[in-house]
Amino acid sequence: MSEEMYYIFGKYGAIRRIHIDTTKDTRGTAFIVYEDIYDAKPSSIISPPSMSLIDT
């Protein structure tokens, strides 16, 4: 799953780390940490329907 996340969010900038939550309460939540903070802003407009290629 994280490979797909790198593919989807990597086009906005260099990714330092991706943390995917898997607990019952946080399933489906991921945190993407970019090398440059300014790369995070454009990626924040992605909505869940556009991420449909990720299997949970």
N, C-alpha and C positions, 0 to 999 in steps of 0.2 A: 504494500500500500504506500509506503513512504516514497518509492520510486515514482509513482504517479504524482505525488505531491511535489516532488522536485521538478517534474516535468511541467506541471500546471503553474507553480509559483516561481520557478526559476527564470521565467522569461521577464520578470520584473527586476531581477538583480541577483547578485551572488548570495546564496543561502548559507548561513553559518550552521544552523541546526533546525530540525523539525522534531517537535514533540507531539506524539499522538496519544491522547488519553483513551484508555480502554476500560475504565471502571464503569460500573452500571450507571452512575449518575452523570458521567462526562463522556460517554461513548459518542463518537461522531465529532468530537472537538479536537482541533489541532492548533498548535502554536508554531508559527514560522518566524525564525529569527534571521534577519538579514544582516549582512556585513555592514551595509550602509543604511542607517535609519530612514533616509529619504526614499529608499526603494520600497518600503513597507506601505506607503500611502496609496499608490496605484493598485496594489493587490488587495486592499481592503474593500474594494467595490465588487468583488466576486461574491455572487450569491450561491447558495446550495444547489439550485437547479443546474447551474453551469458546471458543477463539479460531478455530474452524474456518472462519469467513467470510473469513479472510485467505488469499489465494492466494500461494504461494511459488514 
